[in-house]
């Protein structure tokens, strides 16, 4: 199991577990049950470990989704930044719970004060973890689908409804199609990505390229006829990008990248 899927699974533990621990601790305080109180503390400790595991696998999850459709750096950064506060709160909760277990077992006179403090910390921690989870939910995990499926599922209605029976790119009565600024910049970005990919892993390069292609489709404002020709141009490009990880050797990977680069340079033959 890679870090992405482990992160998606384990990040629910500190949220749900902390809420459950709060309810158990409140019940323990009301009925004055030391054993139930200790059970709540153990639950908080488990949640603390779960929060640490979710945080440590976050970096790997970020690497897996960067550059994909619908994923922006700002969304990831908000989730990542807030997760630090949530982690600190849960670690503090875990440490306090250990102290609570010791105080409860030894029946120290200030154990009630500790339980009240732990309850307050747990409520704050639950709020922070809940908001961190909400921010994480803003990240669309489209890496579960293949890039071509993500592209076909794009919300641009014009791209979804157009027939693609005729996929050959054609000129506009012998003239180049007028492209918008964002599309031209997107193609230039793809060329720059290929040129700077010498030491980059093929899987990561593929994800980055596909993410930029999806962004081009999303931000396209070209008229319908020009947009249709852009769509026809991008379909072979998507196929070539998808073929990257199918290559069995580094030399063939390089050849495939050069093939993509050569194809990108034909963009100026049809668009201006």
C-alpha positions in Angstrom: 0.0 0.0 0.0 1.6 3.3 -1.0 1.5 6.5 1.1 -1.4 8.1 -0.8 -3.9 5.3 0.0 -2.6 4.9 3.5 -3.0 8.6 4.0 -6.6 8.5 2.7 -7.4 5.6 5.1 -5.7 6.7 8.3 -6.7 10.4 8.2 -10.2 9.5 9.4 -9.0 7.8 12.6 -8.0 11.0 14.5 -11.2 12.8 13.6 -13.7 10.0 14.3 -11.7 8.6 17.2 -11.3 12.0 18.9 -15.1 12.6 18.8 -15.7 9.2 20.2 -13.1 9.8 22.9 -14.8 13.1 23.9 -18.2 11.3 24.3 -16.6 8.5 26.4 -14.7 11.0 28.6 -17.9 13.1 29.2 -19.7 10.0 30.2 -16.9 8.9 32.5 -16.9 12.3 34.2 -20.7 12.2 34.7 -20.8 8.7 36.1 -17.4 9.1 37.9 -16.0 5.9 36.3 -12.2 5.7 36.5 -12.1 2.7 34.1 -14.2 4.5 31.5 -12.0 7.6 31.9 -8.9 5.6 31.3 -10.5 4.0 28.2 -11.1 7.4 26.8 -7.4 8.3 27.4 -6.2 5.3 25.6 -8.5 6.2 22.7 -7.0 9.7 22.6 -3.5 8.2 22.5 -4.4 6.0 19.6 -5.9 9.1 17.8 -2.6 10.9 18.5 -0.6 8.1 16.8 -3.1 8.2 13.9 -2.7 11.9 13.5 1.1 11.5 13.3 0.7 8.7 10.7 -1.6 10.9 8.6 0.9 13.8 8.8 3.9 11.7 7.9 2.2 10.2 4.9 1.0 13.6 3.7 4.1 14.3 1.8 3.8 11.2 -0.3 0.2 11.9 -0.9 1.1 15.4 -2.1 3.6 14.0 -4.5 1.0 11.7 -6.0 -1.6 14.4 -6.7 0.5 17.4 -7.7 -0.1 18.5 -11.3 -3.3 16.5 -11.7 -6.6 17.9 -12.9 -8.4 20.1 -10.4 -5.3 20.1 -8.1 -3.8 23.5 -7.3 -0.8 24.2 -5.0 -2.7 26.6 -2.9 -5.3 24.0 -2.0 -2.7 21.5 -0.9 -0.8 24.2 1.0 -3.8 25.2 3.0 -4.4 21.6 4.0 -0.8 21.0 4.8 -0.4 24.2 6.8 -3.4 23.6 9.0 -2.5 20.0 9.5 0.5 21.2 11.6 -1.8 22.8 14.1 -4.0 19.8 14.3 -0.9 17.5 14.8 0.4 19.7 17.6 -3.0 19.6 19.3 -3.3 15.8 19.0 0.2 15.2 20.2 -0.5 17.4 23.2 -3.7 15.4 23.7 -1.8 12.2 23.7 0.8 13.4 26.2 -1.9 14.8 28.4 -3.8 11.4 28.2 -0.7 9.6 29.4 -0.6 11.9 32.4 -4.3 11.4 32.9 -3.9 7.6 33.0 -1.2 7.9 35.6 -3.2 10.3 37.7 -6.4 8.2 37.4 -4.6 4.9 38.4 -2.9 6.5 41.3 -6.0 8.4 42.3 -4.2 11.7 42.6 -6.2 14.5 44.0 -5.7 16.7 40.9 -6.9 13.9 38.5 -10.2 15.7 38.1 -8.4 18.9 37.0 -6.4 16.8 34.5 -9.6 15.2 33.1 -11.2 18.6 32.6 -8.0 19.9 30.8 -7.9 16.8 28.6 -11.6 17.3 27.7 -10.9 20.9 26.7 -7.8 19.9 24.6 -9.7 17.1 23.0 -12.5 19.4 21.9 -10.0 21.9 20.4 -8.1 19.0 18.8 -11.3 17.6 17.3 -12.1 21.0 15.8 -8.7 21.4 14.3 -8.7 17.9 12.9 -12.2 18.3 11.5 -11.2 21.5 9.7 -8.0 19.9 8.4 -10.1 17.0 7.1 -12.5 19.5 5.4 -9.6 21.2 3.7 -8.3 17.8 2.6 -11.7 17.1 1.1 -11.2 20.1 -1.2 -8.4 18.2 -2.9 -9.9 16.1 -5.7 -8.1 12.7 -5.8 -8.4 12.3 -9.6 -5.2 10.1 -9.5 -7.5 7.2 -8.7 -8.7 7.4 -12.3 -6.5 7.3 -15.4 -5.5 10.7 -16.8 -7.5 10.1 -20.0 -10.6 9.4 -17.9 -10.1 12.5 -16.0 -9.8 14.5 -19.2 -13.0 13.0 -20.7 -14.9 13.7 -17.5 -13.9 17.4 -17.5 -16.7 19.8 -16.6 -16.3 21.8 -19.9 -19.6 21.0 -21.6 -18.3 21.9 -25.0 -15.6 19.4 -24.8 -17.9 16.7 -23.5 -20.6 17.1 -26.2 -18.5 17.5 -29.3 -18.2 14.5 -31.6 -14.7 13.3 -32.1 -15.2 11.2 -35.2 -13.0 13.6 -37.2 -9.9 13.9 -35.1 -7.5 15.3 -37.7 -6.5 18.9 -37.0 -7.4 21.2 -39.9 -6.6 24.8 -40.6 -9.2 27.6 -40.7 -9.6 27.9 -44.5 -5.9 27.8 -44.9 -5.2 30.1 -42.0 -4.1 29.3 -38.5 -6.7 29.3 -35.7 -6.5 32.2 -33.2 -5.8 30.6 -29.8 -6.2 32.4 -26.5 -3.3 33.5 -24.4 -3.8 30.8 -21.7 -3.7 28.0 -24.3 -0.5 29.3 -25.9 1.1 29.7 -22.5 0.0 26.2 -21.6 1.7 24.7 -24.7 4.9 26.7 -23.9 4.7 25.3 -20.3 4.5 21.7 -21.6 7.5 22.3 -23.8 9.4 23.7 -20.8 8.5 20.8 -18.7 9.8 18.3 -21.2 13.1 20.3 -21.7 13.7 20.4 -17.9 12.7 16.8 -17.2 16.2 15.2 -17.5 16.4 14.0 -13.9 12.7 13.6 -13.2 10.9 10.3 -12.7 8.8 9.3 -15.6 5.7 8.7 -13.5 5.9 12.2 -12.0 6.6 13.8 -15.4 3.5 12.0 -16.8 1.3 13.3 -14.0 2.7 16.9 -14.3 2.2 16.9 -18.1 -1.3 15.5 -17.9 -2.2 18.0 -15.1 -1.1 20.9 -17.4 -3.1 19.5 -20.3 -6.2 19.3 -18.2 -5.6 22.9 -17.1 -5.4 24.0 -20.7 -8.8 22.3 -21.4 -10.3 23.9 -18.3 -9.2 27.4 -19.0 -9.8 27.4 -22.8 -11.9 30.3 -24.0 -11.5 29.8 -27.7 -14.6 29.9 -30.0 -16.3 26.5 -30.7 -14.7 25.8 -34.1 -11.2 26.7 -32.9 -11.9 24.8 -29.6 -12.8 21.7 -31.6 -9.5 21.8 -33.5 -7.7 22.3 -30.2 -9.5 19.2 -28.8 -8.4 17.2 -31.9 -4.8 18.4 -31.4 -4.8 17.4 -27.7 -6.1 13.9 -28.1 -2.9 12.5 -29.8 -0.9 14.4 -27.2 -2.8 12.7 -24.4 -2.1 9.3 -26.0 1.6 10.1 -26.2 1.8 11.2 -22.6 -0.1 8.0 -21.5 2.5 6.0 -23.3 5.4 7.3 -21.2 5.2 4.8 -18.4 4.7 1.9 -20.8 8.2 2.3 -22.1 10.5 -0.5 -20.7 13.8 1.4 -20.6 15.3 4.8 -19.8 16.5 5.3 -23.4 13.0 4.6 -24.8 11.5 6.9 -22.2 13.8 9.6 -23.5 12.8 8.9 -27.1 9.1 9.1 -26.1 9.7 12.4 -24.4 11.4 13.7 -27.5 8.4 12.5 -29.6 6.1 14.5 -27.4 8.4 17.5 -27.7 8.4 17.2 -31.5 4.6 17.0 -31.5 4.2 20.0 -29.2 6.3 22.0 -31.7 3.7 21.4 -34.4 1.2 23.4 -32.4 2.4 26.5 -34.2 1.4 24.9 -37.6 -2.3 25.2 -36.6 -2.6 27.9 -34.0 -1.3 31.4 -33.5 
